[in-house]
Amino acid sequence: MTHDLQLELRTDPRLLASVRALVGEWLAGFGLDEDVEHSVVLAIDEACSNCIRHAYGGSGDCYARLTMRATPEHLEFEISDEGTPCRTDKTERRPLEIPHPDEVKPGGLGIQLMHRVFDEVRFEPGDTRGNRITLKLRRQR
Amino acid sequence: MAVDIRSKTDNGTTVIEVAGTVDLYSAPDLRSSLLDAVPKASDGVVVDLREVSYMDSSGVAVLVEGLRSARSNDTRLVLREPSRPVMKVLELAKLDELFDIEAA
C-alpha cells in the first residue's frame, strides 16, 4: 500500500488552511510526536506561502504542486512551481541568534524555519522552469 | 473567519485580542490593527495571544514589525500568554527572547 499523495494547489493564501489540514491528516498515520507533526505542518505551510509570495509575487491564480511521499527512511515533501526562481543566497541555512529587532528580517524567516524542522532541505530549479523544494524528515527520530 | 481581532483601550493601554489562525492570508488584518494601535497607545499595547490556534512566520513578522513600531514610538509591546502554537513558532525562530512576554 502506498501513501503517496500529489496535489495541484492554486496559489491563493485562503487555501493554506486547507493545505495544513490535509498535510496534518496525511501525517497522522506515521505516529510522529505531536510537536514534530505541528512543526512539519508549519514548515510545509511556510514553503507554500513562500511560493505564493515570491515565486508568484502574491498572485492567487497560479498553480503549484505538492507531493508527499513516505519511503522507509523518510517522509518526503516536494513543492514545485513554475514561477520566478528563488535567489540562492536566500535559501541557505543561516544561524539564528537572539537579534535586535532592527536586524530581524522576517522575509527569510520561513526558509529558516524549514531548515530547523527538516533533516534535509534542498532548493533547486524546476525541470523546465520555476523551483523545486525538497524537504525530508527522518522517520526514526 | 480565519482570525478574529478585537481591540479595546483602557487608561492608555490598548489590548488586542487575537483568536484563530494567523497565516499569510490573515496576517495583514493583524498588521493593520497592530500598527494602527501602537502610535495611539500612550501606555503601550498588549497583544493577547491566548486564543491563537495557529501562527506562522507571517504572524511572527507582524509581531516583529509591531515591536519595532513600539520602540520607535517610545512605547511598549507585550505579548500576553502566547498559546502553544505561538510559542512554538517563536522558539523555532529564536525570537521568544526578543519579546516582552506576559506568562499565564
gemmi code that builds the backbone of each chain (N, CA, C; Angstrom):
import gemmi

chains = {
    "A": [
        ("MET", (0.839, -1.201, 0.000), (0.000, 0.000, 0.000), (0.870, 1.245, 0.000)),
        ("THR", (0.499, 2.182, -0.832), (1.293, 3.411, -0.904), (0.550, 4.572, -0.252)),
        ("HIS", (1.332, 5.454, 0.338), (0.740, 6.619, 0.993), (1.000, 7.877, 0.202)),
        ("ASP", (1.588, 7.723, -0.991), (1.976, 8.914, -1.730), (0.754, 9.720, -2.157)),
        ("LEU", (0.953, 11.033, -2.141), (-0.153, 11.917, -2.461), (0.399, 13.098, -3.241)),
        ("GLN", (-0.294, 13.457, -4.324), (0.147, 14.619, -5.085), (-1.020, 15.563, -5.308)),
        ("LEU", (-0.777, 16.832, -5.066), (-1.848, 17.817, -5.153), (-1.464, 18.971, -6.040)),
        ("GLU", (-2.430, 19.463, -6.790), (-2.240, 20.722, -7.510), (-2.861, 21.785, -6.625)),
        ("LEU", (-2.093, 22.806, -6.301), (-2.589, 23.837, -5.394), (-2.709, 25.162, -6.105)),
        ("ARG", (-3.880, 25.748, -6.037), (-3.989, 27.114, -6.538), (-3.304, 28.006, -5.508)),
        ("THR", (-2.550, 28.998, -5.981), (-1.710, 29.773, -5.074), (-2.499, 30.917, -4.429)),
        ("ASP", (-3.559, 30.536, -3.762), (-4.408, 31.505, -3.091), (-4.202, 31.355, -1.580)),
        ("PRO", (-3.774, 32.434, -0.910), (-3.490, 32.310, 0.527), (-4.675, 31.776, 1.346)),
        ("ARG", (-5.895, 31.986, 0.848), (-7.068, 31.483, 1.582), (-7.076, 29.969, 1.679)),
        ("LEU", (-6.389, 29.320, 0.741), (-6.411, 27.856, 0.708), (-5.362, 27.218, 1.613)),
        ("LEU", (-4.494, 28.042, 2.210), (-3.424, 27.470, 3.036), (-3.983, 26.684, 4.224)),
        ("ALA", (-5.119, 27.142, 4.764), (-5.715, 26.426, 5.901), (-6.082, 24.998, 5.494)),
        ("SER", (-6.608, 24.844, 4.266), (-6.967, 23.502, 3.790), (-5.723, 22.654, 3.561)),
        ("VAL", (-4.663, 23.288, 3.045), (-3.411, 22.557, 2.827), (-2.886, 22.037, 4.167)),
        ("ARG", (-2.911, 22.882, 5.180), (-2.419, 22.460, 6.507), (-3.243, 21.299, 7.046)),
        ("ALA", (-4.564, 21.393, 6.880), (-5.436, 20.332, 7.389), (-5.101, 19.012, 6.698)),
        ("LEU", (-4.894, 19.093, 5.396), (-4.614, 17.887, 4.629), (-3.250, 17.283, 4.975)),
        ("VAL", (-2.246, 18.146, 5.095), (-0.909, 17.655, 5.460), (-0.974, 17.010, 6.848)),
        ("GLY", (-1.693, 17.670, 7.767), (-1.837, 17.137, 9.125), (-2.475, 15.760, 9.115)),
        ("GLU", (-3.483, 15.615, 8.283), (-4.181, 14.333, 8.208), (-3.286, 13.240, 7.612)),
        ("TRP", (-2.544, 13.628, 6.594), (-1.628, 12.661, 5.962), (-0.570, 12.206, 6.956)),
        ("LEU", (-0.078, 13.169, 7.754), (0.983, 12.856, 8.721), (0.506, 11.961, 9.861)),
        ("ALA", (-0.782, 12.059, 10.149), (-1.310, 11.381, 11.344), (-1.069, 9.881, 11.312)),
        ("GLY", (-0.908, 9.328, 10.108), (-0.705, 7.893, 10.008), (0.694, 7.422, 10.368)),
        ("PHE", (1.612, 8.326, 10.654), (3.002, 7.905, 10.816), (3.505, 7.922, 12.257)),
        ("GLY", (2.608, 8.170, 13.192), (2.956, 8.077, 14.611), (4.044, 9.037, 15.070)),
        ("LEU", (4.055, 10.239, 14.480), (5.042, 11.229, 14.918), (4.596, 11.866, 16.225)),
        ("ASP", (5.554, 12.369, 16.947), (5.290, 13.149, 18.131), (4.444, 14.372, 17.727)),
        ("GLU", (3.535, 14.775, 18.574), (2.593, 15.848, 18.238), (3.300, 17.167, 17.881)),
        ("ASP", (4.390, 17.443, 18.617), (5.151, 18.671, 18.354), (5.830, 18.625, 16.984)),
        ("VAL", (6.367, 17.450, 16.653), (7.034, 17.284, 15.348), (5.991, 17.451, 14.241)),
        ("GLU", (4.832, 16.827, 14.454), (3.762, 16.912, 13.473), (3.379, 18.376, 13.223)),
        ("HIS", (3.225, 19.115, 14.301), (2.877, 20.541, 14.175), (3.957, 21.291, 13.397)),
        ("SER", (5.225, 20.998, 13.727), (6.331, 21.696, 13.063), (6.382, 21.381, 11.571)),
        ("VAL", (6.095, 20.125, 11.224), (6.115, 19.740, 9.808), (5.006, 20.490, 9.056)),
        ("VAL", (3.821, 20.528, 9.651), (2.716, 21.263, 9.020), (3.117, 22.730, 8.837)),
        ("LEU", (3.725, 23.299, 9.861), (4.171, 24.698, 9.795), (5.175, 24.898, 8.653)),
        ("ALA", (6.149, 24.000, 8.581), (7.213, 24.180, 7.577), (6.689, 23.996, 6.147)),
        ("ILE", (5.719, 23.103, 5.958), (5.116, 22.954, 4.624), (4.320, 24.210, 4.280)),
        ("ASP", (3.604, 24.732, 5.271), (2.864, 25.975, 5.100), (3.822, 27.102, 4.704)),
        ("GLU", (4.984, 27.125, 5.346), (5.989, 28.153, 5.022), (6.452, 28.004, 3.572)),
        ("ALA", (6.676, 26.759, 3.158), (7.146, 26.526, 1.787), (6.087, 26.981, 0.778)),
        ("CYS", (4.823, 26.657, 1.067), (3.738, 27.059, 0.149), (3.555, 28.579, 0.165)),
        ("SER", (3.640, 29.185, 1.362), (3.489, 30.644, 1.472), (4.593, 31.342, 0.699)),
        ("ASN", (5.792, 30.792, 0.831), (6.942, 31.338, 0.132), (6.738, 31.314, -1.379)),
        ("CYS", (6.203, 30.208, -1.840), (5.939, 30.029, -3.256), (4.928, 31.076, -3.718)),
        ("ILE", (3.870, 31.293, -2.928), (2.858, 32.281, -3.308), (3.465, 33.683, -3.325)),
        ("ARG", (4.236, 33.990, -2.280), (4.757, 35.358, -2.143), (5.869, 35.666, -3.130)),
        ("HIS", (6.795, 34.717, -3.257), (7.988, 35.034, -4.044), (7.921, 34.516, -5.477)),
        ("ALA", (7.633, 33.218, -5.621), (7.653, 32.668, -6.978), (6.557, 33.306, -7.832)),
        ("TYR", (5.391, 33.572, -7.194), (4.281, 34.097, -7.979), (3.889, 35.526, -7.596)),
        ("GLY", (4.732, 36.153, -6.763), (4.502, 37.558, -6.425), (3.125, 37.836, -5.849)),
        ("GLY", (2.557, 36.855, -5.107), (1.276, 37.066, -4.448), (0.063, 36.788, -5.325)),
        ("SER", (0.303, 36.391, -6.553), (-0.834, 36.123, -7.432), (-1.543, 34.826, -7.030)),
        ("GLY", (-2.861, 34.895, -6.928), (-3.621, 33.737, -6.473), (-4.088, 32.833, -7.606)),
        ("ASP", (-3.675, 33.122, -8.832), (-4.227, 32.388, -9.963), (-3.243, 31.426, -10.613)),
        ("CYS", (-2.183, 31.110, -9.888), (-1.209, 30.175, -10.437), (-1.347, 28.838, -9.704)),
        ("TYR", (-0.561, 27.895, -10.145), (-0.630, 26.583, -9.514), (0.749, 26.108, -9.084)),
        ("ALA", (0.777, 25.429, -7.962), (1.998, 24.780, -7.508), (1.620, 23.324, -7.234)),
        ("ARG", (2.620, 22.487, -7.140), (2.339, 21.069, -6.900), (3.017, 20.638, -5.610)),
        ("LEU", (2.239, 19.980, -4.764), (2.786, 19.444, -3.517), (2.722, 17.923, -3.576)),
        ("THR", (3.863, 17.293, -3.390), (3.905, 15.832, -3.369), (4.351, 15.383, -1.988)),
        ("MET", (3.653, 14.410, -1.413), (4.029, 13.852, -0.113), (4.274, 12.369, -0.326)),
        ("ARG", (5.409, 11.909, 0.168), (5.846, 10.558, -0.142), (6.468, 9.945, 1.105)),
        ("ALA", (6.145, 8.700, 1.359), (6.774, 8.013, 2.500), (7.719, 6.952, 1.964)),
        ("THR", (8.990, 7.026, 2.317), (9.937, 5.967, 1.989), (10.248, 5.272, 3.322)),
        ("PRO", (10.938, 4.149, 3.305), (11.241, 3.504, 4.586), (12.023, 4.421, 5.536)),
        ("GLU", (12.866, 5.285, 4.996), (13.699, 6.147, 5.856), (13.099, 7.523, 6.130)),
        ("HIS", (12.391, 8.040, 5.152), (11.991, 9.450, 5.245), (10.518, 9.687, 4.926)),
        ("LEU", (10.033, 10.805, 5.430), (8.826, 11.402, 4.861), (9.341, 12.546, 3.992)),
        ("GLU", (8.953, 12.510, 2.730), (9.500, 13.489, 1.782), (8.397, 14.366, 1.217)),
        ("PHE", (8.707, 15.623, 1.110), (7.747, 16.589, 0.570), (8.429, 17.353, -0.548)),
        ("GLU", (7.690, 17.549, -1.613), (8.253, 18.308, -2.722), (7.233, 19.371, -3.118)),
        ("ILE", (7.696, 20.592, -3.205), (6.820, 21.686, -3.630), (7.437, 22.259, -4.893)),
        ("SER", (6.707, 22.190, -5.988), (7.294, 22.721, -7.222), (6.364, 23.759, -7.839)),
        ("ASP", (6.993, 24.719, -8.468), (6.215, 25.784, -9.102), (6.877, 26.152, -10.416)),
        ("GLU", (6.200, 27.000, -11.162), (6.773, 27.449, -12.429), (6.977, 28.955, -12.408)),
        ("GLY", (7.158, 29.471, -11.209), (7.281, 30.927, -11.054), (8.718, 31.407, -11.134)),
        ("THR", (8.929, 32.583, -10.535), (10.253, 33.212, -10.548), (11.235, 32.382, -9.724)),
        ("PRO", (12.412, 32.096, -10.275), (13.377, 31.313, -9.494), (13.792, 32.024, -8.198)),
        ("CYS", (13.970, 31.222, -7.127), (14.426, 31.779, -5.834), (15.858, 32.269, -5.993)),
        ("ARG", (16.185, 33.289, -5.215), (17.591, 33.687, -5.150), (18.305, 32.722, -4.221)),
        ("THR", (19.359, 32.098, -4.734), (20.007, 31.041, -3.943), (20.631, 31.580, -2.658)),
        ("ASP", (21.008, 32.869, -2.649), (21.596, 33.402, -1.409), (20.554, 33.529, -0.292)),
        ("LYS", (19.278, 33.357, -0.625), (18.221, 33.474, 0.383), (17.834, 32.119, 0.968)),
        ("THR", (18.314, 31.057, 0.344), (17.788, 29.747, 0.735), (18.734, 28.927, 1.607)),
        ("GLU", (19.944, 29.441, 1.834), (20.908, 28.742, 2.689), (20.456, 28.767, 4.143)),
        ("ARG", (20.840, 27.731, 4.871), (20.607, 27.768, 6.304), (21.566, 28.784, 6.914)),
        ("ARG", (21.060, 29.630, 7.786), (21.952, 30.553, 8.484), (21.645, 30.505, 9.973)),
        ("PRO", (22.620, 30.871, 10.785), (22.390, 30.765, 12.221), (21.307, 31.745, 12.663)),
        ("LEU", (20.496, 31.317, 13.602), (19.513, 32.226, 14.181), (20.040, 32.611, 15.549)),
        ("GLU", (20.191, 33.888, 15.750), (20.654, 34.363, 17.051), (19.572, 35.250, 17.632)),
        ("ILE", (19.715, 35.504, 18.929), (18.776, 36.444, 19.527), (19.117, 37.810, 18.936)),
        ("PRO", (18.259, 38.314, 18.076), (18.630, 39.515, 17.337), (18.106, 40.786, 17.977)),
        ("HIS", (18.578, 41.862, 17.488), (17.997, 43.157, 17.784), (16.822, 43.298, 16.804)),
        ("PRO", (15.705, 43.866, 17.259), (14.549, 43.898, 16.347), (14.823, 44.594, 15.023)),
        ("ASP", (15.759, 45.543, 15.027), (16.053, 46.235, 13.774), (16.746, 45.319, 12.774)),
        ("GLU", (17.294, 44.227, 13.278), (18.052, 43.346, 12.389), (17.257, 42.124, 11.949)),
        ("VAL", (16.058, 41.960, 12.511), (15.270, 40.804, 12.117), (14.754, 41.020, 10.697)),
        ("LYS", (14.994, 40.050, 9.865), (14.490, 40.158, 8.500), (13.435, 39.076, 8.314)),
        ("PRO", (12.197, 39.414, 8.596), (11.168, 38.378, 8.610), (10.985, 37.713, 7.253)),
        ("GLY", (11.399, 38.368, 6.189), (11.239, 37.802, 4.859), (11.834, 36.410, 4.715)),
        ("GLY", (13.013, 36.217, 5.291), (13.673, 34.925, 5.139), (13.368, 33.941, 6.246)),
        ("LEU", (12.486, 34.344, 7.155), (12.236, 33.520, 8.337), (11.628, 32.167, 7.989)),
        ("GLY", (10.698, 32.171, 7.049), (10.032, 30.924, 6.668), (11.036, 29.868, 6.217)),
        ("ILE", (12.017, 30.293, 5.422), (13.032, 29.360, 4.919), (13.867, 28.825, 6.078)),
        ("GLN", (14.190, 29.704, 7.030), (14.974, 29.248, 8.187), (14.170, 28.261, 9.043)),
        ("LEU", (12.864, 28.472, 9.120), (12.024, 27.520, 9.863), (12.057, 26.151, 9.186)),
        ("MET", (12.021, 26.145, 7.855), (12.101, 24.855, 7.131), (13.392, 24.143, 7.488)),
        ("HIS", (14.492, 24.896, 7.553), (15.782, 24.291, 7.887), (15.793, 23.729, 9.316)),
        ("ARG", (15.048, 24.371, 10.218), (15.017, 23.901, 11.617), (14.176, 22.640, 11.779)),
        ("VAL", (13.196, 22.474, 10.928), (12.253, 21.372, 11.104), (12.718, 20.110, 10.371)),
        ("PHE", (13.244, 20.272, 9.165), (13.569, 19.106, 8.346), (15.046, 18.730, 8.435)),
        ("ASP", (15.314, 17.455, 8.195), (16.690, 16.980, 8.214), (17.408, 17.335, 6.913)),
        ("GLU", (16.647, 17.452, 5.850), (17.243, 17.840, 4.567), (16.343, 18.841, 3.889)),
        ("VAL", (16.925, 19.912, 3.413), (16.180, 20.947, 2.682), (16.964, 21.258, 1.419)),
        ("ARG", (16.310, 21.118, 0.289), (17.021, 21.390, -0.961), (16.178, 22.301, -1.860)),
        ("PHE", (16.795, 23.359, -2.309), (16.148, 24.249, -3.271), (16.857, 24.048, -4.600)),
        ("GLU", (16.100, 23.811, -5.654), (16.750, 23.694, -6.957), (15.791, 24.189, -8.042)),
        ("PRO", (16.348, 24.447, -9.214), (15.465, 24.872, -10.302), (14.530, 23.735, -10.706)),
        ("GLY", (13.342, 24.074, -11.180), (12.419, 23.059, -11.673), (12.922, 22.444, -12.971)),
        ("ASP", (12.230, 21.403, -13.459), (12.711, 20.695, -14.645), (12.810, 21.604, -15.873)),
        ("THR", (11.767, 22.398, -16.076), (11.833, 23.299, -17.221), (12.014, 24.745, -16.756)),
        ("ARG", (11.285, 25.113, -15.701), (11.460, 26.456, -15.120), (10.967, 26.415, -13.685)),
        ("GLY", (11.000, 27.560, -13.019), (10.499, 27.622, -11.659), (11.426, 26.976, -10.650)),
        ("ASN", (10.819, 26.475, -9.569), (11.597, 25.975, -8.440), (11.092, 24.621, -7.986)),
        ("ARG", (11.996, 23.870, -7.382), (11.579, 22.651, -6.693), (12.228, 22.658, -5.308)),
        ("ILE", (11.399, 22.544, -4.283), (11.903, 22.464, -2.913), (11.654, 21.039, -2.436)),
        ("THR", (12.704, 20.392, -1.945), (12.545, 19.050, -1.398), (12.859, 19.098, 0.092)),
        ("LEU", (11.944, 18.559, 0.872), (12.086, 18.574, 2.331), (12.007, 17.133, 2.817)),
        ("LYS", (13.009, 16.707, 3.604), (12.987, 15.326, 4.082), (13.076, 15.268, 5.600)),
        ("LEU", (12.229, 14.435, 6.161), (12.232, 14.226, 7.607), (12.559, 12.750, 7.869)),
        ("ARG", (13.592, 12.489, 8.666), (13.908, 11.096, 9.016), (12.788, 10.516, 9.858)),
        ("ARG", (12.392, 9.285, 9.543), (11.281, 8.686, 10.283), (11.716, 8.189, 11.653)),
        ("GLN", (12.959, 7.709, 11.752), (13.490, 7.303, 13.056), (14.065, 8.522, 13.732)),
        ("ARG", (13.466, 8.946, 14.845), (13.960, 10.180, 15.465), (14.562, 9.927, 16.827)),
    ],
    "B": [
        ("MET", (-14.367, 32.773, 9.132), (-13.436, 33.832, 9.584), (-12.166, 33.194, 10.089)),
        ("ALA", (-11.052, 33.517, 9.431), (-9.774, 32.904, 9.816), (-9.269, 33.464, 11.138)),
        ("VAL", (-9.400, 34.780, 11.282), (-8.894, 35.380, 12.515), (-9.890, 36.423, 13.004)),
        ("ASP", (-10.009, 36.507, 14.328), (-10.916, 37.468, 14.930), (-10.065, 38.403, 15.798)),
        ("ILE", (-10.147, 39.704, 15.521), (-9.297, 40.666, 16.229), (-10.171, 41.719, 16.894)),
        ("ARG", (-10.024, 41.858, 18.203), (-10.782, 42.879, 18.938), (-9.824, 43.752, 19.721)),
        ("SER", (-9.994, 45.054, 19.575), (-9.119, 45.978, 20.304), (-9.937, 46.779, 21.295)),
        ("LYS", (-9.388, 46.982, 22.483), (-10.018, 47.937, 23.405), (-8.935, 48.689, 24.157)),
        ("THR", (-9.218, 49.964, 24.396), (-8.221, 50.807, 25.061), (-8.758, 51.239, 26.410)),
        ("ASP", (-7.915, 51.111, 27.407), (-8.301, 51.458, 28.757), (-7.098, 52.125, 29.421)),
        ("ASN", (-7.267, 53.334, 29.874), (-6.183, 54.071, 30.535), (-4.892, 54.119, 29.717)),
        ("GLY", (-5.017, 54.304, 28.431), (-3.820, 54.455, 27.604), (-3.193, 53.158, 27.129)),
        ("THR", (-3.689, 52.028, 27.652), (-3.164, 50.742, 27.174), (-4.186, 50.113, 26.236)),
        ("THR", (-3.730, 49.719, 25.065), (-4.628, 49.040, 24.124), (-4.379, 47.542, 24.199)),
        ("VAL", (-5.457, 46.793, 24.389), (-5.343, 45.339, 24.372), (-5.949, 44.847, 23.060)),
        ("ILE", (-5.145, 44.083, 22.307), (-5.643, 43.498, 21.058), (-5.789, 42.003, 21.281)),
        ("GLU", (-7.027, 41.545, 21.266), (-7.274, 40.113, 21.453), (-7.337, 39.435, 20.094)),
        ("VAL", (-6.512, 38.422, 19.922), (-6.444, 37.726, 18.641), (-6.922, 36.287, 18.845)),
        ("ALA", (-7.831, 35.843, 18.004), (-8.312, 34.460, 18.099), (-8.340, 33.847, 16.706)),
        ("GLY", (-7.930, 32.584, 16.625), (-7.968, 31.885, 15.333), (-6.585, 31.691, 14.755)),
        ("THR", (-6.497, 31.694, 13.423), (-5.226, 31.398, 12.769), (-4.622, 32.659, 12.139)),
        ("VAL", (-3.327, 32.803, 12.327), (-2.614, 33.928, 11.731), (-1.605, 33.352, 10.739)),
        ("ASP", (-1.914, 33.493, 9.454), (-1.022, 32.972, 8.408), (-0.908, 34.008, 7.296)),
        ("LEU", (-0.373, 33.607, 6.156), (-0.176, 34.554, 5.053), (-1.471, 35.269, 4.681)),
        ("TYR", (-2.588, 34.544, 4.801), (-3.880, 35.113, 4.431), (-4.362, 36.136, 5.458)),
        ("SER", (-4.239, 35.807, 6.751), (-4.868, 36.655, 7.767), (-3.906, 37.623, 8.448)),
        ("ALA", (-2.594, 37.442, 8.268), (-1.629, 38.327, 8.930), (-1.847, 39.817, 8.610)),
        ("PRO", (-2.264, 40.182, 7.369), (-2.479, 41.610, 7.102), (-3.535, 42.247, 8.014)),
        ("ASP", (-4.538, 41.457, 8.449), (-5.553, 42.005, 9.369), (-4.921, 42.369, 10.713)),
        ("LEU", (-4.073, 41.460, 11.209), (-3.405, 41.726, 12.485), (-2.454, 42.910, 12.329)),
        ("ARG", (-1.773, 42.948, 11.183), (-0.808, 44.020, 10.934), (-1.492, 45.377, 11.005)),
        ("SER", (-2.640, 45.531, 10.325), (-3.256, 46.852, 10.320), (-3.762, 47.221, 11.710)),
        ("SER", (-4.324, 46.273, 12.477), (-4.781, 46.601, 13.841), (-3.611, 47.011, 14.717)),
        ("LEU", (-2.525, 46.250, 14.616), (-1.388, 46.483, 15.499), (-0.696, 47.807, 15.163)),
        ("LEU", (-0.439, 48.025, 13.873), (0.291, 49.237, 13.501), (-0.569, 50.492, 13.646)),
        ("ASP", (-1.878, 50.290, 13.670), (-2.783, 51.401, 13.926), (-2.772, 51.739, 15.426)),
        ("ALA", (-2.720, 50.692, 16.254), (-2.841, 50.891, 17.705), (-1.570, 51.462, 18.337)),
        ("VAL", (-0.414, 50.978, 17.885), (0.837, 51.325, 18.579), (1.071, 52.842, 18.736)),
        ("PRO", (0.978, 53.635, 17.661), (1.278, 55.059, 17.841), (0.258, 55.788, 18.717)),
        ("LYS", (-0.949, 55.205, 18.865), (-2.004, 55.891, 19.627), (-2.010, 55.512, 21.102)),
        ("ALA", (-1.390, 54.384, 21.425), (-1.486, 53.884, 22.797), (-0.365, 54.485, 23.640)),
        ("SER", (-0.728, 55.463, 24.468), (0.298, 56.161, 25.240), (0.984, 55.231, 26.233)),
        ("ASP", (0.233, 54.226, 26.719), (0.815, 53.339, 27.728), (1.032, 51.918, 27.195)),
        ("GLY", (1.203, 51.806, 25.922), (1.602, 50.523, 25.347), (0.466, 49.675, 24.795)),
        ("VAL", (0.874, 48.598, 24.135), (-0.071, 47.685, 23.510), (0.183, 46.278, 24.033)),
        ("VAL", (-0.896, 45.614, 24.419), (-0.820, 44.214, 24.825), (-1.488, 43.389, 23.740)),
        ("VAL", (-0.775, 42.412, 23.198), (-1.386, 41.527, 22.208), (-1.711, 40.223, 22.916)),
        ("ASP", (-2.994, 39.982, 23.079), (-3.444, 38.793, 23.798), (-3.501, 37.623, 22.811)),
        ("LEU", (-2.626, 36.640, 23.029), (-2.478, 35.551, 22.050), (-2.966, 34.206, 22.585)),
        ("ARG", (-3.791, 34.267, 23.626), (-4.261, 33.013, 24.245), (-5.053, 32.130, 23.302)),
        ("GLU", (-5.844, 32.775, 22.446), (-6.784, 32.010, 21.614), (-6.288, 31.792, 20.179)),
        ("VAL", (-4.986, 31.952, 19.987), (-4.462, 31.744, 18.637), (-4.170, 30.256, 18.437)),
        ("SER", (-4.852, 29.662, 17.477), (-4.701, 28.220, 17.282), (-3.561, 27.883, 16.339)),
        ("TYR", (-3.095, 28.884, 15.583), (-2.009, 28.633, 14.628), (-1.368, 29.954, 14.260)),
        ("MET", (-0.038, 29.961, 14.196), (0.662, 31.152, 13.695), (1.897, 30.699, 12.922)),
        ("ASP", (2.128, 31.332, 11.773), (3.343, 31.014, 11.025), (4.243, 32.245, 10.958)),
        ("SER", (5.256, 32.217, 10.115), (6.223, 33.324, 10.104), (5.598, 34.636, 9.644)),
        ("SER", (4.479, 34.568, 8.913), (3.804, 35.817, 8.527), (3.315, 36.550, 9.777)),
        ("GLY", (2.795, 35.775, 10.749), (2.338, 36.360, 12.012), (3.507, 36.865, 12.842)),
        ("VAL", (4.581, 36.084, 12.860), (5.772, 36.482, 13.609), (6.328, 37.797, 13.046)),
        ("ALA", (6.340, 37.898, 11.702), (6.852, 39.107, 11.065), (6.028, 40.328, 11.480)),
        ("VAL", (4.708, 40.139, 11.622), (3.846, 41.247, 12.050), (4.176, 41.650, 13.491)),
        ("LEU", (4.405, 40.659, 14.356), (4.741, 40.976, 15.752), (6.075, 41.732, 15.829)),
        ("VAL", (7.039, 41.315, 15.001), (8.342, 41.998, 14.984), (8.162, 43.446, 14.494)),
        ("GLU", (7.329, 43.604, 13.490), (7.071, 44.954, 12.977), (6.393, 45.820, 14.045)),
        ("GLY", (5.476, 45.206, 14.803), (4.808, 45.905, 15.905), (5.803, 46.327, 16.970)),
        ("LEU", (6.750, 45.440, 17.256), (7.762, 45.738, 18.275), (8.644, 46.899, 17.823)),
        ("ARG", (9.005, 46.882, 16.557), (9.812, 47.981, 16.010), (9.071, 49.295, 16.108)),
        ("SER", (7.803, 49.251, 15.743), (6.997, 50.460, 15.790), (6.878, 50.953, 17.233)),
        ("ALA", (6.704, 50.012, 18.188), (6.593, 50.396, 19.600), (7.877, 51.096, 20.043)),
        ("ARG", (9.006, 50.529, 19.643), (10.278, 51.147, 20.061), (10.442, 52.533, 19.456)),
        ("SER", (10.065, 52.677, 18.199), (10.263, 53.994, 17.601), (9.232, 54.998, 18.123)),
        ("ASN", (8.117, 54.517, 18.666), (7.135, 55.414, 19.277), (7.351, 55.544, 20.782)),
        ("ASP", (8.427, 54.962, 21.252), (8.781, 55.041, 22.655), (7.678, 54.498, 23.571)),
        ("THR", (7.097, 53.408, 23.132), (6.082, 52.773, 23.966), (6.425, 51.285, 24.054)),
        ("ARG", (5.547, 50.480, 24.693), (5.928, 49.066, 24.833), (4.912, 48.160, 24.160)),
        ("LEU", (5.396, 46.981, 23.815), (4.533, 45.961, 23.226), (4.714, 44.698, 24.055)),
        ("VAL", (3.605, 44.178, 24.558), (3.653, 42.979, 25.402), (2.845, 41.883, 24.727)),
        ("LEU", (3.374, 40.666, 24.718), (2.603, 39.521, 24.229), (2.007, 38.812, 25.447)),
        ("ARG", (0.697, 38.761, 25.487), (0.043, 38.135, 26.645), (-0.259, 36.664, 26.385)),
        ("GLU", (0.287, 35.830, 27.240), (0.007, 34.384, 27.258), (-0.066, 33.746, 25.871)),
        ("PRO", (1.035, 33.796, 25.146), (1.008, 33.146, 23.814), (0.609, 31.672, 23.951)),
        ("SER", (-0.279, 31.233, 23.076), (-0.701, 29.832, 23.091), (0.482, 28.961, 22.666)),
        ("ARG", (0.326, 27.664, 22.835), (1.402, 26.728, 22.484), (1.876, 26.883, 21.020)),
        ("PRO", (0.957, 26.958, 20.044), (1.431, 27.122, 18.658), (2.209, 28.429, 18.442)),
        ("VAL", (1.850, 29.475, 19.178), (2.567, 30.740, 19.023), (3.969, 30.618, 19.628)),
        ("MET", (4.039, 30.050, 20.855), (5.355, 29.885, 21.494), (6.261, 29.031, 20.635)),
        ("LYS", (5.666, 28.006, 20.053), (6.434, 27.066, 19.237), (7.111, 27.778, 18.059)),
        ("VAL", (6.371, 28.604, 17.353), (6.964, 29.268, 16.179), (7.963, 30.345, 16.627)),
        ("LEU", (7.681, 31.004, 17.754), (8.647, 31.996, 18.261), (9.945, 31.318, 18.684)),
        ("GLU", (9.807, 30.136, 19.307), (11.009, 29.409, 19.749), (11.816, 28.896, 18.558)),
        ("LEU", (11.105, 28.352, 17.578), (11.794, 27.855, 16.377), (12.568, 28.987, 15.691)),
        ("ALA", (11.974, 30.177, 15.692), (12.606, 31.332, 15.045), (13.629, 31.992, 15.963)),
        ("LYS", (13.719, 31.485, 17.185), (14.605, 32.054, 18.219), (14.270, 33.513, 18.490)),
        ("LEU", (13.001, 33.816, 18.450), (12.597, 35.197, 18.697), (11.850, 35.323, 20.024)),
        ("ASP", (11.741, 34.203, 20.766), (10.971, 34.259, 22.008), (11.585, 35.211, 23.022)),
        ("GLU", (12.904, 35.382, 22.979), (13.536, 36.260, 23.964), (13.558, 37.727, 23.533)),
        ("LEU", (13.141, 37.958, 22.304), (13.109, 39.329, 21.807), (11.924, 40.087, 22.404)),
        ("PHE", (10.870, 39.326, 22.721), (9.618, 39.958, 23.132), (9.451, 39.989, 24.646)),
        ("ASP", (8.671, 40.950, 25.059), (8.249, 41.045, 26.438), (7.001, 40.135, 26.534)),
        ("ILE", (7.150, 38.993, 27.201), (6.058, 38.031, 27.230), (5.448, 37.943, 28.616)),
        ("GLU", (4.142, 38.127, 28.668), (3.426, 38.032, 29.940), (2.860, 36.613, 30.038)),
        ("ALA", (3.428, 35.813, 30.940), (3.010, 34.408, 31.044), (1.697, 34.287, 31.804)),
        ("ALA", (1.092, 33.130, 31.734), (-0.198, 32.888, 32.405), (-0.021, 33.010, 33.921)),
    ],
}
model = gemmi.Model(1)
for chain_id, residues in chains.items():
    chain = gemmi.Chain(chain_id)
    for i, (resn, *xyz) in enumerate(residues, 1):
        res = gemmi.Residue()
        res.name, res.seqid = resn, gemmi.SeqId(i, " ")
        for name, pos in zip(("N", "CA", "C"), xyz):
            atom = gemmi.Atom()
            atom.name, atom.element = name, gemmi.Element(name[0])
            atom.pos, atom.b_iso = gemmi.Position(*pos), 0.0
            res.add_atom(atom)
        chain.add_residue(res)
    model.add_chain(chain)
structure = gemmi.Structure()
structure.add_model(model)
structure.setup_entities()
